[in-house]
Amino acid sequence: TTQGHDNVLHFIDAWEQDCTLYIQTELCELGSLETYLAGYGKLHDRLDEGRLWKMLSEVANGLLHIHRCGVLHLDLKPANIFVTDEGRLRIGDFGMATRWPRLEAQSNDGGGFEREGDREYLAAEILVGVYGPAADIFSFGMIMLEAAGNIVVPSYGEMWHALRNDDFSAVCLDSYSFVLVNTIRSMMASDYTTRPSIEALSTMDPVLHARAVMKRTRLDRLGTSKMFKASAFAAEGPGFLTEILGAEVVATIQPAPAGCVPGDADMDLGE
């Protein structure tokens, strides 16, 4: 995007040289969400719920913009979500993307329509040629499941099929609210017609509340840190989870494991 959307990688320039197309984008100095999840997955049991809601809010905001532009990403995964030097999340790598709905000329070009991203995050309906926004929602749900459960996402086998048939028994989500767990499950529903749209996800009360808190604190940096307080990687203020979920829901959440990343401290992304 050349419009500077907060959660989509910024396009700068493109040119052809020696029969090769070059695309220049902004530099996201802190790498990708994949690097972050892998590094912290080795050191901690899981993320606290507040950070997961901030992560969901940022990625949903970016995907909403992409879908409203009439584009399917079709390769959403942590490696394609980049982290700016301020800890903001930006969706990038549109190598598998396509316009949606397809133009009539494209639909009748006789060349077929095949787009398959990484199997780890691939919606099952893609394998039988069914494409649509719901495929991106499934991939998004898998990203959230990976972050919440601190799992290695399978590329084949029994667990691969289980996660595409509404069976999450292999993933421990006990220390999260039923609201977050049900949201992830709905995003990964085997019946793709029942998955929430990105508009529905973006207007969920917890997402709206999280976004409001993040907007309120966006320009409030923590001490000498360059990281925005709105970042999913930044410390949360007192009562953040209660503000976005409500006291009654928070009261039902089991205590986080001892190895959980604490919510009251910034995460060092330089490791």
C-alpha positions as CSV (number, residue, x, y, z in Angstrom):
1,T,0.0,0.0,0.0
2,T,1.2,3.5,-0.8
3,Q,-1.4,5.0,1.5
4,G,0.6,4.3,4.7
5,H,-1.9,1.9,6.2
6,D,-0.8,1.1,9.8
7,N,-1.0,-2.7,9.3
8,V,0.0,-3.3,5.7
9,L,3.6,-3.3,4.5
10,H,4.3,0.0,2.7
11,F,5.1,0.0,-1.0
12,I,7.8,2.4,-2.1
13,D,8.8,1.7,-5.7
14,A,9.0,-0.9,-8.4
15,W,11.1,-1.2,-11.6
16,E,12.2,-3.7,-14.2
17,Q,15.9,-4.2,-14.8
18,D,17.5,-6.9,-16.9
19,C,14.2,-8.7,-17.4
20,T,13.7,-8.8,-13.6
21,L,11.0,-7.0,-11.6
22,Y,12.2,-5.4,-8.4
23,I,9.9,-4.2,-5.7
24,Q,11.0,-1.9,-2.9
25,T,9.1,-1.8,0.3
26,E,9.7,-0.2,3.7
27,L,12.3,-1.9,5.9
28,C,10.8,-3.7,9.0
29,E,13.8,-3.7,11.2
30,L,12.5,-6.2,13.7
31,G,11.9,-9.0,11.2
32,S,8.7,-11.0,11.2
33,L,6.2,-12.5,13.6
34,E,7.6,-15.9,12.8
35,T,11.0,-15.0,14.2
36,Y,9.3,-13.5,17.3
37,L,7.0,-16.5,18.0
38,A,9.9,-19.0,17.5
39,G,12.2,-17.2,19.8
40,Y,9.7,-16.6,22.6
41,G,8.2,-20.1,22.2
42,K,11.5,-21.5,23.3
43,L,11.8,-19.2,26.4
44,H,8.2,-19.0,27.5
45,D,5.1,-21.3,27.8
46,R,2.8,-18.8,26.1
47,L,1.8,-15.2,25.6
48,D,-0.6,-13.5,28.0
49,E,-4.1,-12.9,26.7
50,G,-3.8,-9.1,26.5
51,R,-1.0,-9.3,23.9
52,L,-3.0,-11.9,21.9
53,W,-6.0,-9.5,21.6
54,K,-3.6,-6.7,20.5
55,M,-2.1,-9.0,17.9
56,L,-5.5,-10.0,16.7
57,S,-6.6,-6.4,16.5
58,E,-3.6,-5.3,14.5
59,V,-3.7,-8.2,12.0
60,A,-7.5,-7.9,11.6
61,N,-7.1,-4.2,10.9
62,G,-4.6,-5.0,8.1
63,L,-6.7,-7.8,6.6
64,L,-9.8,-5.7,6.7
65,H,-8.0,-3.1,4.5
66,I,-6.8,-5.8,2.1
67,H,-10.3,-7.4,1.7
68,R,-11.9,-4.0,1.3
69,C,-9.5,-3.4,-1.6
70,G,-10.8,-6.5,-3.3
71,V,-7.8,-8.7,-2.7
72,L,-7.3,-12.1,-1.1
73,H,-3.9,-12.6,0.4
74,L,-4.0,-16.5,0.4
75,D,-0.6,-16.8,2.1
76,L,-1.2,-15.4,5.6
77,K,1.4,-16.8,8.0
78,P,3.7,-15.4,10.7
79,A,6.6,-15.2,8.2
80,N,4.5,-12.7,6.1
81,I,3.6,-10.5,9.0
82,F,6.4,-8.0,9.6
83,V,7.4,-6.1,12.7
84,T,8.4,-2.4,12.4
85,D,11.1,-0.9,14.7
86,E,8.2,0.4,16.8
87,G,6.7,-3.1,17.2
88,R,3.8,-2.5,14.8
89,L,2.5,-5.5,12.8
90,R,2.3,-5.2,9.0
91,I,1.0,-7.8,6.5
92,G,3.2,-8.2,3.5
93,D,4.3,-10.6,0.8
94,F,1.5,-10.6,-1.7
95,G,3.0,-13.1,-4.1
96,M,0.0,-15.5,-3.8
97,A,-2.6,-12.7,-3.7
98,T,-5.4,-12.3,-6.2
99,R,-8.2,-9.9,-7.0
100,W,-11.6,-10.9,-5.5
101,P,-14.2,-11.3,-6.8
102,R,-12.5,-12.4,-9.9
103,L,-13.0,-10.5,-13.1
104,E,-15.2,-12.3,-15.7
105,A,-12.3,-12.4,-18.1
106,Q,-10.1,-14.1,-15.5
107,S,-12.9,-16.6,-14.6
108,N,-13.2,-17.7,-18.3
109,D,-9.6,-17.6,-19.3
110,G,-9.4,-21.4,-19.3
111,G,-6.2,-21.4,-17.3
112,G,-7.8,-22.5,-14.1
113,F,-7.3,-20.8,-10.7
114,E,-4.8,-22.3,-8.3
115,R,-3.4,-20.5,-5.3
116,E,-1.9,-22.5,-2.5
117,G,0.1,-21.0,0.3
118,D,2.0,-23.0,2.9
119,R,0.2,-26.2,3.9
120,E,0.6,-25.3,7.6
121,Y,-1.8,-22.4,7.3
122,L,-3.9,-23.6,4.4
123,A,-7.7,-23.8,4.6
124,A,-8.9,-27.3,3.6
125,E,-11.4,-26.0,1.0
126,I,-8.5,-24.5,-1.1
127,L,-7.4,-28.1,-1.9
128,V,-10.7,-28.7,-3.6
129,G,-10.7,-25.4,-5.5
130,V,-12.9,-23.3,-3.2
131,Y,-11.5,-19.8,-2.8
132,G,-12.8,-16.8,-0.9
133,P,-12.2,-14.5,2.0
134,A,-12.9,-17.3,4.4
135,A,-9.6,-18.9,3.4
136,D,-7.7,-15.9,4.8
137,I,-9.8,-16.1,8.0
138,F,-8.7,-19.7,8.5
139,S,-5.1,-18.9,8.1
140,F,-5.5,-15.9,10.4
141,G,-7.1,-18.3,13.0
142,M,-4.2,-20.7,12.7
143,I,-1.7,-17.9,13.4
144,M,-3.7,-17.0,16.5
145,L,-3.8,-20.6,17.6
146,E,-0.1,-21.0,17.1
147,A,0.6,-17.9,19.2
148,A,-1.9,-18.8,21.9
149,G,-0.9,-22.5,22.2
150,N,2.8,-22.1,21.5
151,I,2.6,-25.0,19.0
152,V,4.6,-26.1,16.0
153,V,1.9,-25.9,13.3
154,P,1.8,-29.3,11.4
155,S,2.2,-29.5,7.7
156,Y,0.7,-33.0,7.4
157,G,-0.5,-35.9,9.5
158,E,-3.2,-36.6,12.1
159,M,-3.0,-33.2,13.8
160,W,-3.1,-31.4,10.4
161,H,-6.5,-33.0,9.7
162,A,-7.8,-32.6,13.3
163,L,-7.3,-28.9,13.2
164,R,-9.3,-28.7,10.0
165,N,-12.1,-30.8,11.5
166,D,-12.8,-28.7,14.6
167,D,-10.7,-30.9,16.9
168,F,-8.4,-28.7,19.1
169,S,-7.9,-31.4,21.8
170,A,-4.1,-31.4,21.1
171,V,-3.7,-27.7,21.9
172,C,-3.9,-26.5,25.5
173,L,-5.8,-23.2,25.7
174,D,-7.0,-23.6,29.3
175,S,-5.6,-20.3,30.6
176,Y,-7.4,-18.1,28.1
177,S,-10.9,-16.7,28.2
178,F,-13.8,-18.5,26.5
179,V,-14.2,-15.4,24.3
180,L,-10.7,-15.8,22.8
181,V,-10.9,-19.5,22.5
182,N,-14.3,-19.4,20.8
183,T,-13.1,-16.7,18.4
184,I,-10.1,-18.8,17.3
185,R,-12.3,-21.9,16.9
186,S,-14.8,-19.9,14.8
187,M,-12.1,-18.6,12.5
188,M,-10.9,-22.2,11.9
189,A,-14.4,-23.8,11.5
190,S,-14.4,-26.7,9.1
191,D,-17.5,-25.3,7.5
192,Y,-16.0,-22.3,5.8
193,T,-19.4,-20.7,5.3
194,T,-19.7,-20.3,9.1
195,R,-16.4,-18.5,9.7
196,P,-16.7,-14.9,10.7
197,S,-16.0,-12.3,8.0
198,I,-13.1,-9.9,8.6
199,E,-15.7,-7.2,9.2
200,A,-17.3,-9.2,11.9
201,L,-14.0,-9.9,13.6
202,S,-13.0,-6.3,13.4
203,T,-16.2,-5.2,15.1
204,M,-16.1,-7.6,18.0
205,D,-16.4,-5.8,21.3
206,P,-13.0,-7.0,22.6
207,V,-11.3,-6.0,19.3
208,L,-13.0,-2.6,19.3
209,H,-12.1,-2.0,23.0
210,A,-8.5,-3.2,22.4
211,R,-8.1,-0.9,19.4
212,A,-9.5,2.1,21.4
213,V,-7.0,1.5,24.2
214,M,-4.2,1.1,21.7
215,K,-5.2,4.3,19.9
216,R,-5.4,6.2,23.2
217,T,-1.9,5.1,24.1
218,R,-0.4,5.0,20.6
219,L,1.9,8.0,20.9
220,D,2.7,7.4,24.6
221,R,6.2,5.7,24.5
222,L,7.5,3.9,27.5
223,G,10.4,5.7,29.0
224,T,13.3,5.7,26.5
225,S,11.9,2.7,24.6
226,K,11.1,3.4,20.9
227,M,8.2,0.9,21.1
228,F,4.7,2.2,20.9
229,K,2.6,1.4,24.0
230,A,0.0,0.3,21.4
231,S,2.3,-2.5,20.2
232,A,1.4,-6.1,20.9
233,F,4.9,-6.4,22.2
234,A,4.7,-3.5,24.7
235,A,3.7,-3.7,28.3
236,E,0.0,-3.4,29.1
237,G,-1.4,-0.9,31.5
238,P,-3.2,-1.9,34.7
239,G,-6.6,-3.4,34.0
240,F,-6.1,-3.7,30.2
241,L,-7.7,-7.1,30.0
242,T,-10.6,-6.1,32.2
243,E,-11.2,-3.0,30.0
244,I,-11.5,-5.0,26.8
245,L,-13.3,-8.2,28.1
246,G,-15.1,-7.0,31.2
247,A,-14.6,-8.1,34.8
248,E,-17.0,-11.0,34.6
249,V,-15.2,-12.7,31.8
250,V,-11.7,-12.0,33.3
251,A,-12.9,-13.7,36.5
252,T,-13.4,-16.9,34.6
253,I,-9.8,-17.1,33.3
254,Q,-7.5,-19.6,34.9
255,P,-4.1,-18.3,36.2
256,A,-1.4,-18.2,33.5
257,P,1.4,-20.7,33.7
258,A,4.5,-19.6,35.5
259,G,6.4,-19.6,32.2
260,C,4.0,-17.1,30.6
261,V,5.4,-13.9,29.2
262,P,4.4,-11.3,31.8
263,G,2.0,-8.7,30.6
264,D,3.5,-5.8,32.6
265,A,6.9,-5.7,30.8
266,D,8.1,-4.9,27.3
267,M,9.3,-7.8,25.2
268,D,12.9,-7.5,24.1
269,L,12.7,-7.9,20.3
270,G,16.4,-7.6,19.8
271,E,17.2,-11.1,20.8
